[in-house]
């Protein structure tokens, strides 16, 4: 059992390394939790599932994945940036001052202030799938795990060691994402309505800024 502790701890460190930096998905997850904790839990699981999936892919075919993703990384980043900019624009457009009788639909991307009857509550399964799709668009995560697993080489070559590494990645990523959910849910119950609107505006502004950051340098044809 002790020989599996090293790859498990390495996996946990890798999972935290990719999860802790506050990017666009962290901002969206915090805002999801401020609206509805139930759907935010599903969103957090979706993000962690992609981290685990990319880690599993990299463990199996790390060098192959790195060589095939790198040539199109710039185009994938550009597509990710366009989607994130669309999300930010949608959120900023809906960031209106809420009233006490009006609230955002749980799990929706719109900010508080939309009437509760304007949209049906989002189901956790749909929110999970949406966050899986958004997180999977980030090629940096795949390259990150490909680099890690390639560097460790034969240490992850055996089945038990590879499984321990993946267990560490999944557990650490899920724990961090669920911590963000708890933080967002707590903030959602304590932050005044008007202040919440400004946190949403700031959050979506950060999403837009992050989208521009990952878009450059732009891909060049040929």
N, CA, C and O of each residue as an XYZ file, in Angstrom:
888
protein
N       0.820     -1.217      0.000
C       0.000      0.000      0.000
C       0.853      1.267      0.000
O       0.489      2.273     -0.608
N       2.002      1.203      0.696
C       2.841      2.390      0.799
C       3.402      2.813     -0.560
O       3.638      3.998     -0.797
N       3.620      1.817     -1.468
C       4.169      2.181     -2.765
C       3.154      2.935     -3.624
O       3.532      3.576     -4.604
N       1.860      2.865     -3.264
C       0.833      3.602     -4.001
C       0.620      5.010     -3.450
O      -0.032      5.844     -4.078
N       1.177      5.259     -2.272
C       0.986      6.574     -1.658
C       1.684      7.669     -2.465
O       1.153      8.770     -2.608
N       2.863      7.370     -2.987
C       3.604      8.377     -3.753
C       2.853      8.822     -5.006
O       2.689     10.025     -5.209
N       2.384      7.889     -5.867
C       1.614      8.359     -7.030
C       0.285      9.010     -6.638
O      -0.184      9.909     -7.336
N      -0.328      8.574     -5.538
C      -1.583      9.200     -5.102
C      -1.350     10.641     -4.675
O      -2.131     11.529     -5.017
N      -0.280     10.872     -3.929
C       0.053     12.235     -3.509
C       0.459     13.085     -4.710
O       0.129     14.269     -4.782
N       1.180     12.470     -5.655
C       1.548     13.195     -6.875
C       0.298     13.580     -7.657
O       0.220     14.674     -8.217
N      -0.678     12.678     -7.693
C      -1.931     12.985     -8.368
C      -2.694     14.097     -7.674
O      -3.266     14.969     -8.328
N      -2.704     14.065     -6.333
C      -3.382     15.121     -5.589
C      -2.735     16.477     -5.845
O      -3.423     17.482     -6.026
N      -1.400     16.490     -5.858
C      -0.698     17.745     -6.139
C      -0.998     18.230     -7.554
O      -1.172     19.427     -7.783
N      -1.056     17.295     -8.502
C      -1.367     17.672     -9.883
C      -2.789     18.196    -10.001
O      -3.041     19.175    -10.704
N      -3.719     17.541     -9.310
C      -5.110     17.991     -9.344
C      -5.284     19.378     -8.770
O      -6.013     20.200     -9.325
N      -4.613     19.643     -7.655
C      -4.682     20.980     -7.063
C      -3.971     21.996     -7.942
O      -4.397     23.146     -8.037
N      -2.883     21.571     -8.588
C      -2.134     22.490     -9.438
C      -2.948     23.016    -10.603
O      -2.780     24.165    -11.014
N      -3.835     22.179    -11.143
C      -4.650     22.621    -12.269
C      -5.951     23.268    -11.807
O      -6.561     24.028    -12.559
N      -6.387     22.974    -10.574
C      -7.685     23.462    -10.099
C      -7.600     24.800     -9.368
O      -8.497     25.634     -9.493
N      -6.527     25.008     -8.607
C      -6.473     26.172     -7.730
C      -6.374     27.501     -8.474
O      -7.028     28.458     -8.059
N      -5.585     27.618     -9.562
C      -5.541     28.924    -10.239
C      -6.936     29.410    -10.619
O      -7.708     28.680    -11.240
N      -7.255     30.655    -10.241
C      -8.602     31.190    -10.434
C      -8.779     31.658    -11.872
O      -8.398     32.776    -12.221
N      -9.347     30.815    -12.686
C      -9.637     31.175    -14.061
C     -11.119     31.434    -14.270
O     -11.868     31.650    -13.318
N     -11.523     31.410    -15.521
C     -12.917     31.712    -15.854
C     -13.871     30.696    -15.242
O     -14.941     31.074    -14.763
N     -13.510     29.412    -15.245
C     -14.412     28.400    -14.721
C     -14.611     28.556    -13.223
O     -15.701     28.293    -12.714
N     -13.577     28.981    -12.510
C     -13.721     29.214    -11.075
C     -14.706     30.347    -10.806
O     -15.527     30.269     -9.892
N     -14.609     31.410    -11.620
C     -15.529     32.538    -11.468
C     -16.955     32.104    -11.750
O     -17.867     32.434    -10.992
N     -17.156     31.364    -12.836
C     -18.493     30.896    -13.178
C     -19.045     29.963    -12.102
O     -20.235     30.005    -11.790
N     -18.181     29.125    -11.538
C     -18.627     28.200    -10.499
C     -19.053     28.956     -9.244
O     -20.073     28.627     -8.637
N     -18.277     29.968     -8.852
C     -18.656     30.767     -7.684
C     -20.008     31.443     -7.908
O     -20.834     31.496     -6.997
N     -20.233     31.955     -9.106
C     -21.495     32.625     -9.382
C     -22.646     31.633     -9.439
O     -23.764     31.951     -9.034
N     -22.377     30.438     -9.939
C     -23.396     29.390     -9.938
C     -23.810     29.066     -8.508
O     -24.992     28.877     -8.219
N     -22.818     29.005     -7.611
C     -23.102     28.688     -6.217
C     -23.871     29.811     -5.521
O     -24.674     29.550     -4.624
N     -23.631     31.052     -5.928
C     -24.372     32.172     -5.344
C     -25.841     32.138     -5.741
O     -26.692     32.677     -5.033
N     -26.142     31.503     -6.877
C     -27.538     31.399     -7.313
C     -28.226     30.186     -6.684
O     -29.289     30.294     -6.072
N     -27.582     29.028     -6.857
C     -28.224     27.780     -6.432
C     -27.154     26.735     -6.137
O     -26.437     26.296     -7.036
N     -27.054     26.344     -4.881
C     -25.979     25.432     -4.491
C     -26.147     24.053     -5.128
O     -25.152     23.409     -5.460
N     -27.372     23.594     -5.302
C     -27.600     22.248     -5.836
C     -27.019     22.102     -7.234
O     -26.366     21.101     -7.531
N     -27.248     23.082     -8.089
C     -26.701     23.002     -9.440
C     -25.199     23.270     -9.447
O     -24.480     22.749    -10.300
N     -24.720     24.081     -8.498
C     -23.286     24.355     -8.421
C     -22.508     23.098     -8.053
O     -21.391     22.895     -8.529
N     -23.095     22.254     -7.208
C     -22.446     20.980     -6.866
C     -22.261     20.139     -8.123
O     -21.215     19.517     -8.313
N     -23.284     20.122     -8.983
C     -23.176     19.382    -10.246
C     -22.135     20.017    -11.159
O     -21.383     19.312    -11.833
N     -22.089     21.355    -11.182
C     -21.092     22.050    -12.009
C     -19.678     21.720    -11.546
O     -18.796     21.475    -12.369
N     -19.460     21.713    -10.238
C     -18.144     21.381     -9.694
C     -17.740     19.964    -10.067
O     -16.582     19.702    -10.393
N     -18.708     19.048    -10.018
C     -18.416     17.666    -10.403
C     -18.050     17.585    -11.878
O     -17.199     16.784    -12.265
N     -18.694     18.416    -12.712
C     -18.367     18.431    -14.139
C     -16.948     18.885    -14.397
O     -16.239     18.293    -15.211
N     -16.525     19.949    -13.696
C     -15.154     20.448    -13.858
C     -14.148     19.391    -13.425
O     -13.165     19.135    -14.119
N     -14.406     18.770    -12.252
C     -13.491     17.749    -11.748
C     -13.458     16.530    -12.671
O     -12.419     15.888    -12.819
N     -14.606     16.211    -13.292
C     -14.654     15.066    -14.202
C     -13.755     15.287    -15.412
O     -13.103     14.354    -15.880
N     -13.719     16.521    -15.920
C     -12.847     16.811    -17.065
C     -11.380     16.726    -16.651
O     -10.557     16.178    -17.384
N     -11.051     17.269    -15.475
C      -9.675     17.150    -14.982
C      -9.263     15.680    -14.911
O      -8.169     15.310    -15.335
N     -10.165     14.841    -14.363
C      -9.872     13.418    -14.249
C      -9.761     12.772    -15.623
O      -8.885     11.938    -15.853
N     -10.642     13.154    -16.528
C     -10.612     12.576    -17.873
C      -9.337     12.913    -18.622
O      -8.734     12.050    -19.260
N      -8.926     14.179    -18.541
C      -7.679     14.561    -19.208
C      -6.481     13.874    -18.554
O      -5.535     13.489    -19.241
N      -6.518     13.720    -17.237
C      -5.421     13.025    -16.561
C      -5.361     11.567    -16.993
O      -4.278     11.020    -17.201
N      -6.528     10.939    -17.126
C      -6.562      9.536    -17.572
C      -6.036      9.407    -19.000
O      -5.281      8.486    -19.311
N      -6.445     10.343    -19.869
C      -5.957     10.325    -21.247
C      -4.446     10.502    -21.299
O      -3.746      9.808    -22.037
N      -3.958     11.451    -20.495
C      -2.520     11.724    -20.501
C      -1.734     10.555    -19.923
O      -0.644     10.243    -20.402
N      -2.281      9.905    -18.893
C      -1.596      8.757    -18.307
C      -1.470      7.622    -19.318
O      -0.464      6.914    -19.362
N      -2.523      7.466    -20.137
C      -2.515      6.380    -21.119
C      -1.654      6.711    -22.331
O      -0.861      5.887    -22.786
N      -1.819      7.917    -22.844
C      -1.123      8.289    -24.089
C      -0.556      9.693    -23.988
O      -0.798     10.520    -24.867
N       0.192      9.977    -22.934
C       0.708     11.316    -22.701
C       1.481     11.921    -23.864
O       1.083     12.974    -24.363
N       2.553     11.311    -24.310
C       3.327     11.906    -25.414
C       2.510     12.054    -26.693
O       2.634     13.057    -27.396
N       1.669     11.052    -27.000
C       0.841     11.132    -28.210
C      -0.144     12.287    -28.123
O      -0.328     13.022    -29.092
N      -0.797     12.456    -26.929
C      -1.765     13.544    -26.763
C      -1.086     14.904    -26.903
O      -1.620     15.808    -27.545
N       0.084     15.041    -26.302
C       0.786     16.331    -26.370
C       1.142     16.684    -27.808
O       0.997     17.835    -28.219
N       1.608     15.700    -28.573
C       2.024     15.982    -29.951
C       0.848     16.308    -30.860
O       1.009     17.038    -31.838
N      -0.342     15.773    -30.549
C      -1.499     16.005    -31.401
C      -2.290     17.244    -31.010
O      -2.957     17.836    -31.858
N      -2.230     17.649    -29.748
C      -2.967     18.836    -29.304
C      -2.171     20.098    -29.603
O      -2.750     21.119    -29.972
N      -0.860     20.042    -29.450
C      -0.028     21.232    -29.611
C      -0.214     21.940    -30.954
O      -0.288     23.169    -30.966
N      -0.294     21.227    -32.093
C      -0.422     21.937    -33.373
C      -1.701     22.759    -33.510
O      -1.725     23.743    -34.250
N      -2.766     22.368    -32.803
C      -4.043     23.091    -32.938
C      -4.406     23.845    -31.666
O      -5.532     24.322    -31.524
N      -3.462     23.954    -30.749
C      -3.771     24.578    -29.468
C      -4.289     26.010    -29.651
O      -5.253     26.408    -28.998
N      -3.646     26.786    -30.543
C      -4.039     28.183    -30.724
C      -5.480     28.290    -31.205
O      -6.211     29.181    -30.773
N      -5.899     27.384    -32.102
C      -7.272     27.424    -32.613
C      -8.268     27.023    -31.536
O      -9.356     27.595    -31.455
N      -7.909     26.043    -30.703
C      -8.789     25.641    -29.607
C      -8.912     26.764    -28.589
O      -9.991     27.014    -28.052
N      -7.789     27.443    -28.327
C      -7.841     28.590    -27.409
C      -8.750     29.683    -27.952
O      -9.513     30.290    -27.201
N      -8.671     29.936    -29.258
C      -9.513     30.968    -29.855
C     -10.991     30.593    -29.752
O     -11.822     31.445    -29.438
N     -11.325     29.346    -30.010
C     -12.715     28.899    -29.885
C     -13.191     29.026    -28.440
O     -14.322     29.443    -28.189
N     -12.328     28.665    -27.493
C     -12.673     28.806    -26.080
C     -12.925     30.262    -25.721
O     -13.863     30.579    -24.990
N     -12.076     31.148    -26.245
C     -12.215     32.577    -25.942
C     -13.532     33.125    -26.468
O     -14.187     33.919    -25.794
N     -13.927     32.707    -27.670
C     -15.191     33.179    -28.252
C     -16.372     32.748    -27.392
O     -17.278     33.540    -27.133
N     -16.363     31.494    -26.951
C     -17.456     30.991    -26.112
C     -17.496     31.732    -24.778
O     -18.569     32.111    -24.310
N     -16.333     31.938    -24.165
C     -16.288     32.641    -22.885
C     -16.736     34.094    -23.034
O     -17.406     34.623    -22.147
N     -16.376     34.745    -24.137
C     -16.832     36.117    -24.372
C     -18.346     36.163    -24.529
O     -18.989     37.104    -24.061
N     -18.920     35.162    -25.179
C     -20.373     35.106    -25.328
C     -21.052     34.940    -23.963
O     -22.079     35.563    -23.692
N     -20.471     34.099    -23.115
C     -21.015     33.911    -21.766
C     -20.922     35.207    -20.974
O     -21.871     35.593    -20.291
N     -19.776     35.878    -21.065
C     -19.597     37.127    -20.330
C     -20.583     38.187    -20.806
O     -21.167     38.901    -19.991
N     -20.774     38.295    -22.133
C     -21.704     39.282    -22.669
C     -23.127     38.991    -22.213
O     -23.869     39.906    -21.855
N     -23.505     37.725    -22.225
C     -24.843     37.330    -21.778
C     -25.040     37.674    -20.297
O     -26.082     38.196    -19.901
N     -24.027     37.372    -19.495
C     -24.135     37.656    -18.068
C     -24.170     39.140    -17.758
O     -24.946     39.577    -16.908
N     -23.339     39.923    -18.437
C     -23.325     41.379    -18.200
C     -24.626     42.027    -18.657
O     -25.097     42.981    -18.037
N     -25.202     41.517    -19.730
C     -26.461     42.077    -20.218
C     -27.595     41.810    -19.217
O     -28.519     42.614    -19.088
N     -27.515     40.684    -18.520
C     -28.571     40.346    -17.570
C     -28.298     40.805    -16.157
O     -29.097     40.539    -15.260
N     -27.177     41.494    -15.934
C     -26.817     41.915    -14.575
C     -27.585     43.169    -14.195
O     -27.018     44.261    -14.159
N     -28.861     43.019    -13.914
C     -29.706     44.126    -13.500
C     -29.947     44.054    -12.006
O     -29.775     43.002    -11.391
N     -30.341     45.162    -11.429
C     -30.580     45.209     -9.987
C     -31.764     44.334     -9.637
O     -32.854     44.549    -10.168
N     -31.589     43.345     -8.755
C     -32.682     42.442     -8.423
C     -33.663     43.078     -7.461
O     -33.327     44.017     -6.738
N     -34.854     42.567     -7.460
C     -35.840     42.960     -6.457
C     -36.023     41.808     -5.491
O     -35.550     40.700     -5.743
N     -36.695     42.060     -4.402
C     -36.890     41.011     -3.415
C     -37.812     39.910     -3.919
O     -37.783     38.795     -3.398
N     -38.625     40.204     -4.919
C     -39.573     39.222     -5.408
C     -39.124     38.567     -6.695
O     -39.808     37.701     -7.242
N     -37.962     38.990     -7.175
C     -37.466     38.416     -8.421
C     -36.100     37.838     -8.203
O     -35.258     38.440     -7.538
N     -35.874     36.664     -8.764
C     -34.582     35.991     -8.589
C     -34.251     35.258     -9.858
O     -35.118     34.925    -10.666
N     -32.979     35.019    -10.007
C     -32.541     34.310    -11.211
C     -32.972     32.868    -11.137
O     -33.102     32.303    -10.051
N     -33.190     32.286    -12.261
C     -33.493     30.864    -12.314
C     -32.279     30.091    -11.852
O     -31.172     30.364    -12.317
N     -32.447     29.113    -10.932
C     -31.301     28.375    -10.430
C     -30.525     27.727    -11.556
O     -31.089     27.055    -12.419
N     -29.218     27.941    -11.531
C     -28.351     27.308    -12.505
C     -28.276     28.012    -13.825
O     -27.531     27.572    -14.701
N     -29.023     29.105    -14.018
C     -28.956     29.801    -15.299
C     -27.716     30.653    -15.351
O     -27.105     30.921    -14.316
N     -27.325     31.092    -16.555
C     -26.161     31.945    -16.701
C     -26.507     33.409    -16.514
O     -25.607     34.242    -16.409
N     -27.796     33.744    -16.469
C     -28.197     35.128    -16.272
C     -28.019     35.524    -14.828
O     -27.967     34.663    -13.950
N     -27.925     36.814    -14.566
C     -27.746     37.317    -13.222
C     -29.082     37.471    -12.539
O     -30.123     37.360    -13.187
N     -29.078     37.734    -11.198
C     -30.321     37.971    -10.504
C     -31.043     39.159    -11.115
O     -30.420     40.069    -11.662
N     -32.338     39.138    -11.018
C     -33.114     40.233    -11.548
C     -34.101     39.776    -12.591
O     -35.026     40.513    -12.934
N     -33.920     38.539    -13.117
C     -34.888     37.994    -14.028
C     -36.040     37.409    -13.221
O     -35.788     36.801    -12.181
N     -37.269     37.560    -13.642
C     -38.384     36.993    -12.903
C     -38.241     35.493    -12.782
O     -37.743     34.829    -13.692
N     -38.684     34.958    -11.646
C     -38.534     33.534    -11.397
C     -39.331     32.705    -12.382
O     -39.014     31.535    -12.597
N     -40.371     33.288    -12.994
C     -41.192     32.539    -13.917
C     -40.687     32.609    -15.353
O     -41.275     32.000    -16.246
N     -39.602     33.347    -15.584
C     -39.136     33.541    -16.954
C     -38.407     32.335    -17.506
O     -38.268     32.202    -18.722
N     -37.933     31.445    -16.628
C     -37.221     30.267    -17.094
C     -37.373     29.161    -16.075
O     -37.468     29.419    -14.875
N     -37.394     27.927    -16.553
C     -37.498     26.794    -15.653
C     -36.161     26.558    -14.981
O     -35.117     26.826    -15.575
N     -36.173     26.057    -13.745
C     -34.921     25.772    -13.058
C     -34.075     24.774    -13.847
O     -34.583     23.773    -14.352
N     -32.804     25.057    -13.942
C     -31.908     24.156    -14.662
C     -31.716     22.879    -13.862
O     -31.595     22.918    -12.637
N     -31.689     21.759    -14.548
C     -31.475     20.494    -13.882
C     -29.989     20.283    -13.655
O     -29.171     20.688    -14.481
N     -29.629     19.645    -12.529
C     -28.204     19.400    -12.272
C     -27.502     18.647    -13.392
O     -26.331     18.904    -13.672
N     -28.210     17.712    -14.042
C     -27.579     16.947    -15.121
C     -27.201     17.870    -16.277
O     -26.128     17.727    -16.865
N     -28.083     18.817    -16.603
C     -27.784     19.745    -17.694
C     -26.635     20.676    -17.320
O     -25.778     20.982    -18.150
N     -26.623     21.124    -16.066
C     -25.540     21.992    -15.610
C     -24.221     21.231    -15.627
O     -23.192     21.769    -16.034
N     -24.255     19.976    -15.181
C     -23.061     19.133    -15.219
C     -22.526     19.037    -16.649
O     -21.330     19.213    -16.883
N     -23.414     18.757    -17.600
C     -22.988     18.611    -18.996
C     -22.446     19.926    -19.545
O     -21.475     19.923    -20.302
N     -23.060     21.051    -19.175
C     -22.590     22.346    -19.676
C     -21.185     22.647    -19.182
O     -20.346     23.120    -19.949
N     -20.923     22.378    -17.913
C     -19.599     22.668    -17.369
C     -18.561     21.676    -17.860
O     -17.387     22.026    -17.984
N     -18.963     20.462    -18.140
C     -18.032     19.516    -18.771
C     -17.596     20.059    -20.123
O     -16.408     20.060    -20.446
N     -18.573     20.525    -20.921
C     -18.251     21.057    -22.234
C     -17.363     22.276    -22.178
O     -16.407     22.384    -22.945
N     -17.667     23.201    -21.274
C     -16.874     24.427    -21.171
C     -15.452     24.140    -20.699
O     -14.493     24.711    -21.217
N     -15.320     23.258    -19.718
C     -13.997     22.941    -19.189
C     -13.162     22.174    -20.212
O     -11.951     22.374    -20.306
N     -13.804     21.308    -20.966
C     -13.080     20.492    -21.940
C     -12.502     21.317    -23.076
O     -11.610     20.857    -23.788
N     -13.012     22.553    -23.255
C     -12.509     23.396    -24.335
C     -11.134     23.979    -24.046
O     -10.510     24.568    -24.929
N     -10.663     23.821    -22.828
C      -9.376     24.401    -22.446
C      -8.257     23.401    -22.724
O      -8.124     22.430    -21.980
N      -7.451     23.599    -23.761
C      -6.395     22.632    -24.077
C      -5.252     22.670    -23.078
O      -4.451     21.737    -23.024
N      -5.162     23.729    -22.289
C      -4.068     23.832    -21.327
C      -4.106     22.698    -20.324
O      -3.062     22.182    -19.925
N      -5.321     22.300    -19.909
C      -5.446     21.207    -18.944
C      -4.894     19.917    -19.516
O      -4.175     19.188    -18.832
N      -5.227     19.629    -20.772
C      -4.727     18.404    -21.399
C      -3.208     18.431    -21.512
O      -2.544     17.438    -21.213
N      -2.656     19.559    -21.940
C      -1.204     19.670    -22.085
C      -0.510     19.593    -20.724
O       0.579     19.032    -20.604
N      -1.147     20.160    -19.710
C      -0.603     20.141    -18.350
C      -0.411     18.700    -17.883
O       0.672     18.332    -17.426
N      -1.455     17.889    -17.997
C      -1.362     16.506    -17.548
C      -0.454     15.684    -18.461
O       0.244     14.784    -17.996
N      -0.463     15.990    -19.752
C       0.429     15.271    -20.660
C       1.889     15.502    -20.278
O       2.700     14.576    -20.284
N       2.208     16.749    -19.949
C       3.583     17.066    -19.545
C       3.954     16.365    -18.244
O       5.058     15.836    -18.111
N       3.027     16.361    -17.283
C       3.307     15.731    -15.995
C       3.530     14.229    -16.141
O       4.501     13.679    -15.620
N       2.622     13.581    -16.853
C       2.724     12.130    -16.964
C       3.916     11.711    -17.822
O       4.529     10.673    -17.572
N       4.245     12.513    -18.829
C       5.423     12.212    -19.640
C       6.693     12.332    -18.803
O       7.612     11.524    -18.934
N       6.735     13.352    -17.938
C       7.908     13.566    -17.099
C       8.095     12.434    -16.099
O       9.224     12.065    -15.778
N       6.978     11.878    -15.601
C       7.085     10.815    -14.602
C       7.375      9.465    -15.233
O       7.831      8.540    -14.562
N       7.106      9.359    -16.530
C       7.503      8.173    -17.281
C       7.020      6.868    -16.701
O       5.827      6.667    -16.477
N       7.979      5.977    -16.460
C       7.657      4.602    -16.068
C       7.012      4.497    -14.701
O       6.432      3.457    -14.386
N       7.090      5.534    -13.874
C       6.509      5.441    -12.528
C       5.002      5.276    -12.569
O       4.404      4.787    -11.611
N       4.371      5.686    -13.687
C       2.929      5.518    -13.823
C       2.602      4.420    -14.825
O       1.466      4.304    -15.285
N       3.596      3.624    -15.156
C       3.380      2.606    -16.170
C       2.543      1.436    -15.699
O       1.860      0.803    -16.504
N       2.585      1.135    -14.403
C       1.822      0.014    -13.890
C       0.393      0.435    -13.599
O       0.121      1.601    -13.311
N      -0.514     -0.526    -13.677
C      -1.923     -0.242    -13.437
C      -2.221      0.351    -12.077
O      -2.869      1.396    -12.014
N      -1.776     -0.268    -10.965
C      -2.077      0.274     -9.641
C      -1.526      1.684     -9.424
O      -2.200      2.525     -8.830
N      -0.312      1.946     -9.899
C       0.269      3.279     -9.721
C      -0.510      4.318    -10.515
O      -0.779      5.413    -10.021
N      -0.871      3.970    -11.754
C      -1.658      4.889    -12.563
C      -3.022      5.153    -11.955
O      -3.503      6.286    -11.975
N      -3.653      4.110    -11.412
C      -4.957      4.273    -10.781
C      -4.860      5.146     -9.536
O      -5.743      5.965     -9.280
N      -3.789      4.976     -8.760
C      -3.600      5.802     -7.562
C      -3.391      7.255     -7.942
O      -3.903      8.155     -7.278
N      -2.634      7.487     -9.018
C      -2.422      8.852     -9.500
C      -3.746      9.499     -9.902
O      -4.017     10.644     -9.539
N      -4.561      8.773    -10.645
C      -5.852      9.304    -11.096
C      -6.795      9.539     -9.923
O      -7.542     10.517     -9.911
N      -6.764      8.647     -8.937
C      -7.592      8.831     -7.749
C      -7.212     10.119     -7.031
O      -8.077     10.872     -6.583
N      -5.913     10.363     -6.928
C      -5.461     11.601     -6.291
C      -5.885     12.832     -7.060
O      -6.306     13.822     -6.462
N      -5.779     12.785     -8.401
C      -6.192     13.914     -9.240
C      -7.675     14.211     -9.051
O      -8.061     15.350     -8.787
N      -8.504     13.175     -9.189
C      -9.950     13.367     -9.103
C     -10.398     13.859     -7.744
O     -11.230     14.761     -7.648
N      -9.848     13.268     -6.688
C     -10.253     13.651     -5.344
C      -9.847     15.089     -5.022
O     -10.637     15.848     -4.458
N      -8.626     15.460     -5.377
C      -8.144     16.812     -5.066
C      -8.915     17.867     -5.854
O      -9.298     18.901     -5.305
N      -9.142     17.606     -7.136
C      -9.870     18.567     -7.957
C     -11.305     18.732     -7.458
O     -11.797     19.852     -7.327
N     -11.973     17.608     -7.179
C     -13.359     17.679     -6.701
C     -13.443     18.389     -5.363
O     -14.353     19.189     -5.143
N     -12.501     18.106     -4.462
C     -12.504     18.762     -3.157
C     -12.351     20.270     -3.298
O     -13.036     21.029     -2.611
N     -11.463     20.711     -4.180
C     -11.266     22.152     -4.367
C     -12.498     22.809     -4.989
O     -12.922     23.880     -4.556
N     -13.063     22.167     -5.999
C     -14.235     22.749     -6.658
C     -15.413     22.825     -5.695
O     -16.152     23.810     -5.703
N     -15.599     21.808     -4.871
C     -16.703     21.837     -3.910
C     -16.449     22.874     -2.807
O     -17.394     23.414     -2.232
N     -15.178     23.146     -2.515
C     -14.859     24.223     -1.569
C     -15.276     25.572     -2.139
O     -15.783     26.427     -1.413
N     -15.062     25.764     -3.443
C     -15.521     26.992     -4.087
C     -17.039     27.097     -4.052
O     -17.583     28.188     -3.884
N     -17.729     25.965     -4.208
C     -19.189     25.963     -4.126
C     -19.640     26.407     -2.745
O     -20.546     27.230     -2.619
N     -19.009     25.863     -1.708
C     -19.375     26.245     -0.348
C     -19.124     27.726     -0.113
O     -19.932     28.400      0.525
N     -18.006     28.237     -0.625
C     -17.694     29.652     -0.471
C     -18.717     30.523     -1.206
O     -19.189     31.524     -0.665
N     -19.054     30.140     -2.432
C     -20.028     30.910     -3.199
C     -21.410     30.882     -2.574
O     -22.100     31.900     -2.542
N     -21.823     29.708     -2.072
C     -23.131     29.598     -1.432
C     -23.196     30.456     -0.171
O     -24.214     31.090      0.105
N     -22.105     30.470      0.590
C     -22.066     31.293      1.795
C     -22.147     32.771      1.445
O     -22.860     33.532      2.099
N     -21.420     33.171      0.421
C     -21.455     34.574     -0.001
C     -22.837     34.950     -0.510
O     -23.292     36.074     -0.297
N     -23.512     34.013     -1.184
C     -24.823     34.306     -1.732
C     -25.860     34.595     -0.671
O     -26.813     35.332     -0.924
N     -25.695     34.026      0.521
C     -26.668     34.251      1.594
C     -26.341     35.487      2.425
O     -27.189     35.952      3.187
N     -25.141     36.024      2.297
C     -24.714     37.134      3.143
C     -24.534     38.450      2.405
O     -24.562     39.515      3.022
N     -24.348     38.389      1.095
C     -24.093     39.607      0.325
C     -25.419     40.278     -0.019
O     -26.321     39.604     -0.515
N     -25.573     41.589      0.227
C     -26.813     42.298     -0.121
C     -27.083     42.225     -1.618
O     -26.170     42.040     -2.423
N     -28.374     42.378     -1.979
C     -28.777     42.231     -3.377
C     -27.994     43.145     -4.312
O     -27.488     42.687     -5.336
N     -27.887     44.437     -3.975
C     -27.207     45.365     -4.862
C     -25.726     45.009     -4.993
O     -25.150     45.104     -6.077
N     -25.119     44.601     -3.885
C     -23.718     44.195     -3.940
C     -23.549     42.927     -4.772
O     -22.540     42.769     -5.460
N     -24.530     42.020     -4.718
C     -24.458     40.797     -5.508
C     -24.426     41.120     -6.999
O     -23.700     40.487     -7.766
N     -25.225     42.115     -7.401
C     -25.243     42.501     -8.810
C     -23.853     42.927     -9.247
O     -23.400     42.555    -10.330
N     -23.169     43.707     -8.413
C     -21.833     44.184     -8.778
C     -20.812     43.057     -8.759
O     -19.855     43.078     -9.532
N     -21.006     42.064     -7.878
C     -20.093     40.918     -7.901
C     -20.274     40.130     -9.197
O     -19.310     39.605     -9.755
N     -21.527     40.053     -9.672
C     -21.759     39.363    -10.938
C     -21.130     40.134    -12.085
O     -20.513     39.541    -12.969
N     -21.283     41.453    -12.077
C     -20.677     42.269    -13.142
C     -19.158     42.127    -13.126
O     -18.529     41.974    -14.172
N     -18.580     42.180    -11.932
C     -17.132     42.027    -11.819
C     -16.700     40.642    -12.280
O     -15.705     40.496    -12.989
N     -17.459     39.624    -11.868
C     -17.110     38.258    -12.239
C     -17.138     38.040    -13.736
O     -16.216     37.454    -14.302
N     -18.202     38.514    -14.384
C     -18.279     38.344    -15.828
C     -17.266     39.218    -16.552
O     -16.804     38.868    -17.638
N     -16.917     40.354    -15.954
C     -15.834     41.159    -16.516
C     -14.520     40.402    -16.481
O     -13.730     40.474    -17.422
N     -14.285     39.669    -15.384
C     -13.074     38.856    -15.287
C     -13.092     37.718    -16.303
O     -12.059     37.365    -16.872
N     -14.286     37.144    -16.525
C     -14.402     36.093    -17.539
C     -14.024     36.638    -18.909
O     -13.306     35.985    -19.666
N     -14.514     37.850    -19.231
C     -14.183     38.472    -20.518
C     -12.686     38.742    -20.624
O     -12.079     38.504    -21.668
N     -12.092     39.241    -19.539
C     -10.661     39.523    -19.554
C      -9.857     38.232    -19.724
O      -8.858     38.206    -20.442
N     -10.296     37.171    -19.063
C      -9.605     35.889    -19.188
C      -9.722     35.346    -20.610
O      -8.779     34.757    -21.139
N     -10.897     35.550    -21.227
C     -11.090     35.096    -22.602
C     -10.113     35.789    -23.549
O      -9.526     35.152    -24.423
N      -9.945     37.095    -23.367
C      -8.992     37.829    -24.216
C      -7.564     37.359    -23.953
O      -6.745     37.285    -24.869
N      -7.280     37.045    -22.705
C      -5.928     36.596    -22.350
C      -5.590     35.280    -23.053
O      -4.493     35.137    -23.593
N      -6.519     34.316    -23.053
C      -6.200     33.021    -23.641
C      -6.275     33.059    -25.163
O      -5.749     32.169    -25.832
N      -6.931     34.094    -25.721
C      -7.055     34.171    -27.181
C      -5.741     34.529    -27.853
O      -5.513     34.156    -29.004
N      -4.868     35.250    -27.146
C      -3.614     35.707    -27.744
C      -2.455     34.830    -27.281
O      -2.443     34.363    -26.143
N      -1.488     34.609    -28.156
C      -1.403     35.093    -29.547
C      -2.382     34.369    -30.452
O      -2.629     33.174    -30.291
N      -2.940     35.108    -31.411
C      -3.920     34.545    -32.327
C      -3.262     33.496    -33.244
O      -2.082     33.609    -33.574
N      -4.028     32.488    -33.644
C      -3.463     31.477    -34.555
C      -3.219     32.074    -35.930
O      -3.927     32.985    -36.357
N      -2.245     31.572    -36.595
C      -1.927     32.034    -37.951
C      -2.199     30.902    -38.939
O      -1.782     29.767    -38.712
N      -2.890     31.203    -40.023
C      -3.177     30.157    -41.014
C      -1.893     29.610    -41.628
O      -0.888     30.307    -41.769
N      -1.970     28.362    -41.978
C      -0.820     27.761    -42.644
C       0.053     26.961    -41.720
O       1.058     26.399    -42.153
